[in-house]
Amino acid sequence: MSQQHPVRSTSSPPARPDASMSLLTNVMDHSLDDGYAQAAARRSAESGAGLPNTLRARLWLAAGLVLAAAVVTLGAVQAQISAPELAKERQELIDRIETDTSQADELQESVDKLREDVGERQRRALEKHGGAKGELLGLLAGATAVHGPGVKLVVDDAEEAEQGGDGPRESSGFSDTGRVRDRDMQRVVNGLWESGAEAIAVNGQRLTALSAIRAAGDAILVDNKPLVPPYTVLAVGDGKRLATAFQNSADGQYLHVLQDNYGIRTSISAQGDVRLPAAPSLIVRTAKPEAGGADKSATETGKGTS
């Protein structure tokens, strides 16, 4: 008897009614809470992975701080070690400067004393060979201090004088700096001599027949001694007459031109009594006293400044 196998149905299950609405179905099956959960899980995983990096950064920072502290400590130790040596060298340098300065001061004092001694000997020799006119010769030669009526002439740079600038004022292309120069003082002094001055001093420096006014850079030298502005010129003579004669002379007019065109400041006034010191030393190059001549001088007495 044949056995009949059951017949299996091959038909597919019936389709869902919402099969055509897959997007809505997906939204309904997967709520927004699942998305949030996935994002939270992802952030947690990233935080767990970044923890070693943060720790590594902190370790590097700590290592850098330790290294910086070591460098600072080493520098401080080296400074403490070298400090005594530097202090010793500094003190040695200070001692040398003080010693050299003291020696220079002593030498300057010795030079001043010798200069005074030489000047005194020259004055005595002048009086001896000058005979009855020895005092007059000493006055004319600048060997003795003098006083009497005269004039006071002050010459100063312009208010906004610039540094530097050499050469005569009339040079082509020269930009004047408003500074008094050696040639200006030469003309002032020579103008006073020609106007009747009997004795002249500039900033306390007594002029003699052999005095020279020169320049060294921006400085004006009188007998190799530097002067600083303002330049005060004292001259012994008939005060009012001397002042008038000088202002009317060519050199006095030259000074007025400097004042008007270059801003050089000047003032002149008659004085009832001015005092001039003696010249520090008298240098005689060729003049010699004539044997038996009481009226002959061992010192040149002609006036004029080169």
ChimeraX attribute file (.defattr): number of C-alpha atoms within 10 A of each C-alpha:
attribute: neighborCount
match mode: 1-to-1
recipient: residues
	/A:1	3
	/A:2	4
	/A:3	5
	/A:4	6
	/A:5	6
	/A:6	6
	/A:7	6
	/A:8	6
	/A:9	6
	/A:10	6
	/A:11	6
	/A:12	6
	/A:13	6
	/A:14	6
	/A:15	8
	/A:16	8
	/A:17	7
	/A:18	9
	/A:19	10
	/A:20	10
	/A:21	10
	/A:22	10
	/A:23	10
	/A:24	11
	/A:25	12
	/A:26	10
	/A:27	10
	/A:28	10
	/A:29	9
	/A:30	10
	/A:31	10
	/A:32	10
	/A:33	9
	/A:34	10
	/A:35	11
	/A:36	11
	/A:37	11
	/A:38	11
	/A:39	12
	/A:40	12
	/A:41	12
	/A:42	12
	/A:43	12
	/A:44	12
	/A:45	11
	/A:46	11
	/A:47	11
	/A:48	10
	/A:49	11
	/A:50	12
	/A:51	10
	/A:52	11
	/A:53	10
	/A:54	11
	/A:55	11
	/A:56	12
	/A:57	11
	/A:58	12
	/A:59	12
	/A:60	12
	/A:61	12
	/A:62	12
	/A:63	12
	/A:64	12
	/A:65	12
	/A:66	12
	/A:67	12
	/A:68	12
	/A:69	12
	/A:70	12
	/A:71	12
	/A:72	12
	/A:73	12
	/A:74	12
	/A:75	12
	/A:76	12
	/A:77	12
	/A:78	11
	/A:79	12
	/A:80	11
	/A:81	11
	/A:82	12
	/A:83	12
	/A:84	11
	/A:85	11
	/A:86	12
	/A:87	11
	/A:88	12
	/A:89	12
	/A:90	12
	/A:91	12
	/A:92	12
	/A:93	12
	/A:94	12
	/A:95	12
	/A:96	12
	/A:97	12
	/A:98	12
	/A:99	12
	/A:100	12
	/A:101	12
	/A:102	12
	/A:103	12
	/A:104	12
	/A:105	12
	/A:106	12
	/A:107	12
	/A:108	12
	/A:109	12
	/A:110	12
	/A:111	12
	/A:112	13
	/A:113	12
	/A:114	13
	/A:115	15
	/A:116	15
	/A:117	14
	/A:118	15
	/A:119	20
	/A:120	17
	/A:121	13
	/A:122	20
	/A:123	22
	/A:124	15
	/A:125	15
	/A:126	23
	/A:127	21
	/A:128	15
	/A:129	22
	/A:130	22
	/A:131	15
	/A:132	12
	/A:133	16
	/A:134	21
	/A:135	17
	/A:136	14
	/A:137	25
	/A:138	23
	/A:139	17
	/A:140	20
	/A:141	26
	/A:142	28
	/A:143	27
	/A:144	20
	/A:145	14
	/A:146	18
	/A:147	15
	/A:148	18
	/A:149	16
	/A:150	27
	/A:151	27
	/A:152	17
	/A:153	19
	/A:154	18
	/A:155	21
	/A:156	20
	/A:157	21
	/A:158	18
	/A:159	11
	/A:160	10
	/A:161	16
	/A:162	12
	/A:163	10
	/A:164	11
	/A:165	16
	/A:166	16
	/A:167	11
	/A:168	12
	/A:169	17
	/A:170	9
	/A:171	10
	/A:172	7
	/A:173	7
	/A:174	12
	/A:175	12
	/A:176	18
	/A:177	18
	/A:178	22
	/A:179	25
	/A:180	23
	/A:181	20
	/A:182	19
	/A:183	17
	/A:184	18
	/A:185	21
	/A:186	17
	/A:187	19
	/A:188	21
	/A:189	26
	/A:190	17
	/A:191	23
	/A:192	29
	/A:193	20
	/A:194	16
	/A:195	22
	/A:196	18
	/A:197	23
	/A:198	19
	/A:199	27
	/A:200	25
	/A:201	22
	/A:202	19
	/A:203	16
	/A:204	17
	/A:205	20
	/A:206	25
	/A:207	26
	/A:208	27
	/A:209	18
	/A:210	19
	/A:211	19
	/A:212	17
	/A:213	21
	/A:214	20
	/A:215	17
	/A:216	10
	/A:217	10
	/A:218	16
	/A:219	17
	/A:220	22
	/A:221	17
	/A:222	21
	/A:223	16
	/A:224	13
	/A:225	11
	/A:226	15
	/A:227	17
	/A:228	12
	/A:229	14
	/A:230	14
	/A:231	19
	/A:232	20
	/A:233	22
	/A:234	27
	/A:235	32
	/A:236	26
	/A:237	26
	/A:238	19
	/A:239	23
	/A:240	16
	/A:241	14
	/A:242	23
	/A:243	25
	/A:244	15
	/A:245	17
	/A:246	24
	/A:247	18
	/A:248	13
	/A:249	15
	/A:250	14
	/A:251	21
	/A:252	19
	/A:253	13
	/A:254	16
	/A:255	20
	/A:256	17
	/A:257	13
	/A:258	19
	/A:259	18
	/A:260	11
	/A:261	10
	/A:262	18
	/A:263	19
	/A:264	20
	/A:265	20
	/A:266	18
	/A:267	10
	/A:268	17
	/A:269	15
	/A:270	20
	/A:271	19
	/A:272	14
	/A:273	13
	/A:274	18
	/A:275	18
	/A:276	22
	/A:277	18
	/A:278	22
	/A:279	20
	/A:280	19
	/A:281	20
	/A:282	22
	/A:283	14
	/A:284	12
	/A:285	9
	/A:286	8
	/A:287	11
	/A:288	12
	/A:289	16
	/A:290	12
	/A:291	8
	/A:292	8
	/A:293	11
	/A:294	16
	/A:295	15
	/A:296	18
	/A:297	24
	/A:298	20
	/A:299	25
	/A:300	19
	/A:301	16
	/A:302	11
	/A:303	18
	/A:304	19
	/A:305	19
	/A:306	13
